Amino acid sequence: MPDSPHSDPAFLRTRRTVLGSVMFCYLFYYTGRQTFGFAIPGIEKEFGLDKQTVGWISTAMLWAYACGQMINGNLGDKFGGRRMMCLGAVVSFVLNWITSFGVGFKSLFTAWGLNGLAQSMGFAPGSRLVSNWFSARERGRAFGLYILAAGLSSVLSYITSLLVLDVLHLNWRWIFRLPVFLMLLGGLIVWQVARDRPSAAGFADLKDESDDGKETANAATETAWQRYAVALQNGRLLLAGLAIGFQNTVRYGLLIWVPVYFLGKDFKDASLGKWISIALPVGMALGAVTSGWISDRFCNSRRSGVIASFMVLAAVAAMGMYLLPPGHLLGLPVLFLAGFFAYGPQSAFWAFAPDLLGRARAGTAVGVMNFFAYAMAGLGEPFIGWMIQHNPFAAAPAAENVALVFPVVAVAALCSAALALLIRR
């Protein structure tokens, strides 16, 4: 089949189909890793673990995910995103079931940590797939839609967890067993529908306006270590990694501990509050697609200002949640805004990766950035658990205060905003 122009309806239709399949797959990916917060009360009760210890189980997954990103982003450049995304979904499905049979801290720590490695096969390889089909001027919106799917995946992970606990009246173990069937379906769909690059579907591969052909040719013949060397010598990419590290600390601080905040010690006592928590991932989903569109439409694909603005507003919203009394009427919209601004910069961040290193190294660039993102988020989990458990700001020994998650993430959001302002495309 002859190459088709990139404005050809057949190419545009195929591109939409590929993006749709990647979005469909990632729409369910988080059911394999963002359900943990809803299992915390049951795990604490059954095994007698404190919040700091439970935070280390979450850290095991996040740090394994971070290490996996460094590996699997590079492998996505070599073997293709389609294969990696599907394999990750299958392996994560199995490891979630293994986690559900945990008998204590060690078994949960090990199985959930290995699940982080499997989950890391999704995002960076999928990002490479998206960047292969969209030019630099279109990536903000394309990544915005991709991150929209990720944000909606957070919504689904919350809803399915609540259905398992509140509607089906099953225990915490089933949180790791039932929702992941959706993830398995998503992996099979991307395998059947997606193609790694336009040339695999009979079209000419894209070339960015700034690409003279030589850089792409060099990148295509690089070894894995050469791609890592290029990434780790790029100061702007490392700065973006630190900025997204603080941003992801905000994101996971909210995703893991907000359910605990609303569920309290007894899940059955939180009949309405537990459903209010869904406002957080809904806000995240809408924020992600909005920031990518803003960076392309109004900022000429300059991402740093959008990132900084969103993170400052995330800090304001988080402090609003801290200052509001529990159960206040404004809690729902403020939590929505916290999610909207905390997760919104993700699409702008990921569009940075191919901007800074080029399409041929997009998987490696995303993997390096995601390593920073999850390594730093992993550091935040036991720290937040310690803060909640020991309540260090109380004048006298006091009970646990889960609301302390909000000022902690507010500080992290301001750090992310400050670093983002130093990045220039």
VEXDREN-2710 file (C-alpha; in Angstrom, 1 decimal):
% VEXDREN-2710
k/r/px/py/pz
1/MET/0.0/0.0/0.0
2/PRO/1.5/3.4/-0.9
3/ASP/2.1/6.0/1.8
4/SER/-0.8/8.3/2.4
5/PRO/-0.5/12.0/3.2
6/HIS/-1.0/12.7/6.9
7/SER/-4.0/14.9/6.1
8/ASP/-5.6/11.9/4.3
9/PRO/-8.9/10.8/5.9
10/ALA/-7.7/7.2/6.0
11/PHE/-4.6/8.2/8.0
12/LEU/-6.7/10.4/10.4
13/ARG/-9.2/7.7/10.9
14/THR/-6.5/5.1/11.6
15/ARG/-4.8/7.5/14.0
16/ARG/-8.0/8.0/15.9
17/THR/-8.5/4.3/16.2
18/VAL/-5.0/3.8/17.5
19/LEU/-5.4/6.6/20.1
20/GLY/-8.8/5.2/21.0
21/SER/-7.4/1.7/21.7
22/VAL/-4.5/3.1/23.8
23/MET/-7.0/5.2/25.8
24/PHE/-9.3/2.2/26.2
25/CYS/-6.5/0.1/27.5
26/TYR/-5.3/2.7/30.0
27/LEU/-8.8/3.5/31.0
28/PHE/-8.7/0.3/33.0
29/TYR/-5.0/0.1/33.9
30/TYR/-5.4/1.9/37.3
31/THR/-7.8/-0.8/38.5
32/GLY/-4.6/-2.7/38.9
33/ARG/-2.9/-0.3/41.2
34/GLN/-5.0/2.6/42.5
35/THR/-7.5/0.5/44.5
36/PHE/-5.1/0.1/47.4
37/GLY/-6.4/3.1/49.5
38/PHE/-9.8/1.4/49.8
39/ALA/-8.1/-1.8/51.1
40/ILE/-6.2/0.0/53.8
41/PRO/-8.9/-0.1/56.5
42/GLY/-9.4/-3.8/56.0
43/ILE/-5.7/-4.6/56.0
44/GLU/-5.2/-2.5/59.2
45/LYS/-8.0/-4.3/60.9
46/GLU/-7.0/-7.9/59.8
47/PHE/-3.3/-7.7/60.4
48/GLY/-3.0/-5.0/63.0
49/LEU/-0.7/-2.8/60.9
50/ASP/-0.3/1.0/61.6
51/LYS/-0.6/3.6/58.9
52/GLN/3.2/4.2/58.5
53/THR/3.7/0.4/57.9
54/VAL/0.8/0.3/55.4
55/GLY/2.4/3.3/53.7
56/TRP/5.5/1.2/53.1
57/ILE/3.4/-1.4/51.2
58/SER/2.2/1.4/49.0
59/THR/5.8/2.6/48.6
60/ALA/6.9/-0.9/47.5
61/MET/4.6/-0.6/44.5
62/LEU/5.6/3.0/43.7
63/TRP/9.3/2.4/43.9
64/ALA/9.1/-0.7/41.8
65/TYR/7.0/1.2/39.3
66/ALA/9.6/3.9/39.2
67/CYS/12.4/1.4/38.5
68/GLY/10.2/-0.3/36.0
69/GLN/9.7/3.0/34.1
70/MET/13.4/3.4/33.6
71/ILE/13.5/-0.1/32.1
72/ASN/10.2/-0.4/30.3
73/GLY/10.2/3.1/28.7
74/ASN/13.5/2.1/27.0
75/LEU/12.1/-1.4/26.1
76/GLY/9.0/0.4/24.6
77/ASP/11.4/2.3/22.2
78/LYS/12.9/-1.1/21.2
79/PHE/10.0/-3.5/21.1
80/GLY/7.0/-1.2/20.7
81/GLY/4.3/0.1/23.0
82/ARG/1.6/-2.3/21.8
83/ARG/3.3/-5.4/23.0
84/MET/4.5/-3.9/26.3
85/MET/1.1/-2.5/27.3
86/CYS/-0.7/-5.8/26.7
87/LEU/2.0/-7.8/28.6
88/GLY/1.8/-5.4/31.5
89/ALA/-2.0/-5.8/31.8
90/VAL/-1.8/-9.6/31.8
91/VAL/1.0/-9.8/34.4
92/SER/-0.5/-7.1/36.6
93/PHE/-3.8/-9.1/36.6
94/VAL/-2.0/-12.2/37.9
95/LEU/-0.1/-10.2/40.6
96/ASN/-3.2/-8.5/41.9
97/TRP/-4.8/-11.9/42.5
98/ILE/-1.6/-13.0/44.3
99/THR/-1.8/-9.8/46.4
100/SER/-5.3/-10.7/47.4
101/PHE/-4.1/-13.8/49.1
102/GLY/-1.6/-11.9/51.3
103/VAL/-1.2/-13.1/54.9
104/GLY/0.7/-10.2/56.4
105/PHE/3.1/-7.3/55.7
106/LYS/5.9/-9.3/53.9
107/SER/3.6/-11.1/51.5
108/LEU/1.6/-7.9/50.7
109/PHE/4.9/-5.9/50.4
110/THR/6.4/-8.4/47.9
111/ALA/3.3/-9.1/45.7
112/TRP/2.3/-5.4/45.6
113/GLY/5.9/-4.4/44.8
114/LEU/6.1/-6.8/41.9
115/ASN/2.8/-5.5/40.7
116/GLY/4.5/-2.1/40.4
117/LEU/6.9/-3.6/37.9
118/ALA/4.1/-5.0/35.8
119/GLN/2.1/-1.7/35.9
120/SER/5.2/0.1/34.6
121/MET/4.8/-1.6/31.3
122/GLY/1.8/0.6/30.5
123/PHE/2.3/4.3/30.5
124/ALA/5.7/5.0/29.0
125/PRO/5.3/2.4/26.1
126/GLY/1.8/3.8/25.5
127/SER/3.3/7.3/25.4
128/ARG/5.7/6.2/22.7
129/LEU/2.8/4.8/20.8
130/VAL/0.9/8.2/21.0
131/SER/4.0/10.2/20.1
132/ASN/4.5/8.1/17.0
133/TRP/1.1/9.1/15.6
134/PHE/1.0/12.8/16.5
135/SER/3.2/15.8/15.5
136/ALA/4.8/18.1/18.1
137/ARG/2.0/20.7/17.7
138/GLU/-0.7/18.1/18.3
139/ARG/0.9/16.2/21.2
140/GLY/-0.5/18.4/23.9
141/ARG/-4.1/17.5/23.0
142/ALA/-3.2/13.9/22.2
143/PHE/-1.5/13.4/25.5
144/GLY/-4.4/15.3/27.2
145/LEU/-6.8/12.7/25.9
146/TYR/-4.4/9.9/26.9
147/ILE/-4.2/11.4/30.4
148/LEU/-8.0/11.9/30.4
149/ALA/-8.2/8.1/30.0
150/ALA/-5.8/7.7/32.9
151/GLY/-7.9/10.1/35.0
152/LEU/-11.1/8.3/34.2
153/SER/-9.2/5.1/35.1
154/SER/-8.8/6.6/38.6
155/VAL/-12.6/7.2/38.7
156/LEU/-13.2/3.6/37.7
157/SER/-10.8/2.3/40.3
158/TYR/-12.6/4.3/43.0
159/ILE/-16.1/3.2/41.8
160/THR/-15.3/-0.5/41.4
161/SER/-13.7/-0.6/44.8
162/LEU/-16.7/1.0/46.4
163/LEU/-19.0/-1.4/44.5
164/VAL/-17.0/-4.4/45.9
165/LEU/-17.2/-3.1/49.5
166/ASP/-20.5/-1.3/49.6
167/VAL/-22.7/-3.0/47.1
168/LEU/-21.4/-6.6/46.9
169/HIS/-20.4/-6.4/50.6
170/LEU/-17.2/-8.3/50.0
171/ASN/-14.0/-7.9/52.0
172/TRP/-10.8/-6.0/51.0
173/ARG/-9.3/-9.0/49.2
174/TRP/-11.9/-8.8/46.4
175/ILE/-10.8/-5.3/45.6
176/PHE/-7.7/-6.9/44.0
177/ARG/-9.7/-9.6/42.3
178/LEU/-12.7/-8.2/40.5
179/PRO/-11.8/-4.8/39.0
180/VAL/-8.7/-6.1/37.3
181/PHE/-10.8/-8.1/34.8
182/LEU/-11.4/-4.8/33.1
183/MET/-7.6/-4.2/32.8
184/LEU/-7.2/-7.6/31.2
185/LEU/-9.8/-6.7/28.6
186/GLY/-8.0/-3.4/27.9
187/GLY/-4.7/-5.2/27.3
188/LEU/-6.3/-7.5/24.8
189/ILE/-8.0/-4.7/22.9
190/VAL/-4.8/-2.7/22.4
191/TRP/-3.1/-5.8/21.2
192/GLN/-5.8/-6.4/18.6
193/VAL/-6.4/-2.8/17.4
194/ALA/-3.2/-0.6/17.9
195/ARG/-0.2/-0.4/15.6
196/ASP/3.1/0.9/16.9
197/ARG/3.7/3.4/14.1
198/PRO/2.1/4.7/10.9
199/SER/4.4/2.6/8.7
200/ALA/3.0/-0.6/10.4
201/ALA/-0.4/0.5/9.0
202/GLY/0.7/1.4/5.5
203/PHE/1.3/5.2/6.1
204/ALA/4.5/7.3/6.1
205/ASP/5.9/7.8/9.6
206/LEU/5.7/11.4/11.0
207/LYS/8.7/13.7/11.2
208/ASP/8.7/16.8/13.3
209/GLU/9.4/20.2/11.8
210/SER/12.6/20.6/13.8
211/ASP/13.9/17.1/12.8
212/ASP/16.4/17.2/10.0
213/GLY/16.4/13.4/9.7
214/LYS/19.9/12.9/11.0
215/GLU/18.8/13.0/14.7
216/THR/16.1/10.4/14.1
217/ALA/18.4/8.2/12.2
218/ASN/21.0/8.3/15.0
219/ALA/18.3/7.7/17.6
220/ALA/17.0/4.7/15.7
221/THR/20.4/3.0/15.8
222/GLU/21.2/3.8/19.4
223/THR/21.7/1.2/22.0
224/ALA/19.7/1.3/25.2
225/TRP/22.6/2.7/27.2
226/GLN/23.1/5.4/24.6
227/ARG/19.5/6.5/24.9
228/TYR/19.9/6.6/28.7
229/ALA/23.0/8.7/28.4
230/VAL/21.3/11.2/26.2
231/ALA/18.3/11.4/28.6
232/LEU/20.4/11.8/31.7
233/GLN/22.6/14.5/30.2
234/ASN/19.6/16.6/29.3
235/GLY/19.3/19.1/32.2
236/ARG/15.8/20.3/31.3
237/LEU/14.5/16.7/31.3
238/LEU/16.0/16.1/34.8
239/LEU/14.5/19.4/36.0
240/ALA/11.1/18.3/34.6
241/GLY/11.6/14.9/36.4
242/LEU/12.0/16.7/39.7
243/ALA/9.0/18.9/39.1
244/ILE/6.8/15.9/38.2
245/GLY/8.2/14.1/41.2
246/PHE/6.6/16.7/43.5
247/GLN/3.5/16.7/41.4
248/ASN/3.1/12.9/41.7
249/THR/3.7/13.2/45.4
250/VAL/0.6/15.4/45.5
251/ARG/-1.3/13.1/43.2
252/TYR/-0.7/9.8/45.1
253/GLY/-0.9/11.5/48.5
254/LEU/-4.5/12.4/47.6
255/LEU/-5.3/9.2/45.8
256/ILE/-4.1/6.9/48.6
257/TRP/-5.2/8.9/51.7
258/VAL/-8.4/10.7/50.6
259/PRO/-10.3/7.4/50.7
260/VAL/-8.9/6.8/54.2
261/TYR/-10.0/10.3/55.2
262/PHE/-13.6/9.7/54.1
263/LEU/-13.9/6.1/55.2
264/GLY/-12.6/6.6/58.7
265/LYS/-12.0/3.6/61.0
266/ASP/-15.2/2.0/60.2
267/PHE/-16.2/1.8/56.5
268/LYS/-19.9/1.2/57.3
269/ASP/-20.1/4.6/59.2
270/ALA/-19.2/6.5/56.1
271/SER/-22.3/6.0/54.1
272/LEU/-22.2/9.3/52.1
273/GLY/-18.6/10.4/52.6
274/LYS/-17.1/7.5/50.8
275/TRP/-18.9/8.4/47.6
276/ILE/-17.9/12.1/47.9
277/SER/-14.3/10.8/47.5
278/ILE/-15.1/10.1/43.8
279/ALA/-15.0/13.9/43.2
280/LEU/-11.2/13.7/43.4
281/PRO/-10.5/11.4/40.4
282/VAL/-13.3/13.1/38.4
283/GLY/-11.6/16.4/38.9
284/MET/-8.3/14.7/37.9
285/ALA/-9.7/13.4/34.7
286/LEU/-11.1/16.7/33.5
287/GLY/-8.0/18.6/34.6
288/ALA/-5.7/16.4/32.6
289/VAL/-7.4/17.0/29.2
290/THR/-7.8/20.7/30.0
291/SER/-4.1/21.5/30.6
292/GLY/-2.9/19.8/27.5
293/TRP/-5.5/21.7/25.4
294/ILE/-4.5/25.0/27.1
295/SER/-0.8/24.5/26.4
296/ASP/-1.4/23.8/22.7
297/ARG/-4.2/26.3/22.1
298/PHE/-3.1/29.4/24.1
299/CYS/0.6/28.9/25.0
300/ASN/2.1/27.7/21.7
301/SER/2.9/24.4/23.2
302/ARG/4.9/26.0/26.0
303/ARG/4.1/23.9/29.0
304/SER/6.0/25.3/32.1
305/GLY/3.6/28.2/32.8
306/VAL/0.5/26.0/32.6
307/ILE/2.2/23.4/35.0
308/ALA/3.2/26.1/37.5
309/SER/-0.3/27.8/37.5
310/PHE/-2.1/24.5/38.0
311/MET/0.2/23.4/40.9
312/VAL/-0.3/26.7/42.8
313/LEU/-4.0/26.4/42.5
314/ALA/-3.7/22.7/43.6
315/ALA/-2.0/24.0/46.8
316/VAL/-4.8/26.5/47.4
317/ALA/-7.5/23.8/47.0
318/ALA/-5.6/21.3/49.2
319/MET/-5.4/23.9/52.0
320/GLY/-9.1/24.6/51.5
321/MET/-9.9/20.9/52.2
322/TYR/-7.7/21.1/55.3
323/LEU/-9.5/24.2/56.7
324/LEU/-13.0/23.0/55.9
325/PRO/-14.7/21.1/58.7
326/PRO/-15.4/17.4/57.8
327/GLY/-18.7/17.0/56.0
328/HIS/-18.9/20.7/55.0
329/LEU/-21.1/21.4/51.9
330/LEU/-18.1/22.9/50.1
331/GLY/-16.0/19.8/50.5
332/LEU/-17.3/18.2/47.3
333/PRO/-16.4/21.1/44.9
334/VAL/-13.1/21.9/46.7
335/LEU/-12.0/18.2/46.5
336/PHE/-13.0/18.3/42.8
337/LEU/-10.8/21.3/42.3
338/ALA/-7.9/19.8/44.2
339/GLY/-8.0/16.8/41.8
340/PHE/-8.5/19.0/38.8
341/PHE/-5.4/21.1/39.5
342/ALA/-3.2/18.4/41.1
343/TYR/-3.5/16.0/38.1
344/GLY/-4.0/18.5/35.3
345/PRO/-0.3/19.2/34.6
346/GLN/0.3/15.5/33.7
347/SER/-0.6/15.9/30.0
348/ALA/1.7/19.0/29.8
349/PHE/4.5/17.1/31.5
350/TRP/4.3/14.1/29.2
351/ALA/4.2/16.2/26.1
352/PHE/7.5/17.6/27.3
353/ALA/9.2/14.3/26.9
354/PRO/9.2/14.0/23.1
355/ASP/9.6/17.8/22.9
356/LEU/13.0/17.5/24.8
357/LEU/14.4/14.3/23.4
358/GLY/12.6/13.7/20.1
359/ARG/10.0/11.1/19.1
360/ALA/12.6/8.3/18.6
361/ARG/13.6/8.5/22.3
362/ALA/10.1/9.3/23.6
363/GLY/9.7/6.1/25.6
364/THR/13.1/6.5/27.3
365/ALA/12.3/10.2/28.1
366/VAL/8.9/9.3/29.6
367/GLY/10.5/6.4/31.5
368/VAL/13.1/8.7/33.1
369/MET/10.6/11.3/34.1
370/ASN/8.3/8.7/35.5
371/PHE/11.1/7.2/37.5
372/PHE/11.5/10.6/39.3
373/ALA/7.7/10.8/39.6
374/TYR/7.2/7.5/41.4
375/ALA/10.4/7.5/43.3
376/MET/9.4/10.7/45.0
377/ALA/5.8/9.7/45.4
378/GLY/7.1/6.6/47.1
379/LEU/9.0/8.7/49.6
380/GLY/5.9/10.6/50.4
381/GLU/3.7/7.7/51.3
382/PRO/5.3/6.5/54.6
383/PHE/6.0/10.2/55.5
384/ILE/2.3/11.0/55.1
385/GLY/1.4/7.9/57.1
386/TRP/3.8/8.9/59.9
387/MET/2.3/12.5/59.9
388/ILE/-1.2/11.1/60.2
389/GLN/-0.3/8.6/62.9
390/HIS/1.8/10.9/65.1
391/ASN/0.0/14.2/64.5
392/PRO/3.2/16.2/65.2
393/PHE/1.5/19.6/65.1
394/ALA/-0.8/18.8/68.0
395/ALA/0.1/20.6/71.3
396/ALA/-0.4/17.4/73.2
397/PRO/-0.6/13.7/72.2
398/ALA/-3.6/13.4/69.9
399/ALA/-5.5/10.9/67.9
400/GLU/-4.7/10.3/64.2
401/ASN/-5.5/13.2/62.0
402/VAL/-5.9/12.0/58.3
403/ALA/-6.6/15.6/57.3
404/LEU/-2.8/16.3/57.6
405/VAL/-2.4/14.9/54.1
406/PHE/-3.8/18.1/52.7
407/PRO/-1.1/20.6/54.0
408/VAL/1.6/18.0/53.1
409/VAL/0.5/17.9/49.5
410/ALA/0.1/21.6/49.4
411/VAL/3.8/22.1/50.1
412/ALA/4.7/19.5/47.5
413/ALA/2.5/21.3/45.0
414/LEU/4.3/24.6/45.5
415/CYS/7.7/22.9/45.1
416/SER/6.5/21.5/41.8
417/ALA/5.3/24.9/40.6
418/ALA/8.7/26.6/41.5
419/LEU/10.7/23.9/39.6
420/ALA/8.3/24.1/36.6
421/LEU/9.0/27.8/36.1
422/LEU/12.7/27.0/35.6
423/ILE/12.0/24.7/32.6
424/ARG/12.1/26.2/29.2
425/ARG/11.3/24.3/26.0
END
